[in-house]
Amino acid sequence: MLPARDTLVTYPDGALEADTVVLHVAPTADGLIAVVTEATSFHPVDAAWPDQPADSGSLTVGTAELPIVDAVVAATDGTGFFLGGDIPVRKGTEGWSFLVAHLVAGDAEIAEGDSVSVRADASARRALSIGHTACHAASLALNAALAGNWSKAAREDALGAPDFDGIAIASSRIVPNGSVDVYRLNKSLRRAGFDTASLAADGLGELAASVTATIAEWAAAGVPVRIDRDGNGLTDRRYWVAELPAGTASIACGGTHVGSLAELGEVRVELEAGDDAGTPVLTMRTHAAPPR
């Protein structure tokens, strides 16, 4: 049965387990089985912006515990079923349901209508949640540190600073207890009024230290973090919200997070200048060392 509504997701609230029912089962091109359930606690990777990897964990049906090889966003218009990069429409398109597909081994015995339990691994989830929260904190701290590098008015971030992160970002990857963000320092950025020459390699150490110090201040203050959302469906808008000293920051985000910047522990930011096919790039690596 092809689902007529989005998968209900509980992972934004920190849930690791969900008892639910199988709505659709389909073989994949690489020999796995895609299992769609009514609800899930399992965070999937999004093909459109694959910043946070899927959770690790399992799906239990009867007495059988099936390892989940991967989890991806899927979609259906009621007639076809599409996985990941094969989805032909944008997320949230009217008339389409967007789903979490849990990928299990091709010989797994599972069928539509089965009652199942979805379980995400707690330690793997926490490491990615720390990494994602650190990523958002670093982006805001970087924007603040670069606020004086703009000669024109620019789109503002959640704290009112020029949004270098949002304007220049090329890719973002969440890793356990950290993140890797790449920014393109191209002609469009210069035309927008940003002084790319100011990001000379010999000055990046000082800039990284400034960003690191800002995050350390926020972490020491125990800044609380929460997820606000418009609904329980996969495509309902969700927001990362942090009560920072400079004000409340709200950033649209579909990932998972910890409940306080204090949980990041000691954070270190590294900045590196590079080149991507002739275009200068800036790479920011964020490392968190959470308290044990």
Summary of the structure (lengths in Angstrom):
residues: 292
radius of gyration: 20.5
end to end distance: 45.3
largest distance: 63.7
contacts: 953
relative contact order: 0.16
helix: 24%
strand: 40%
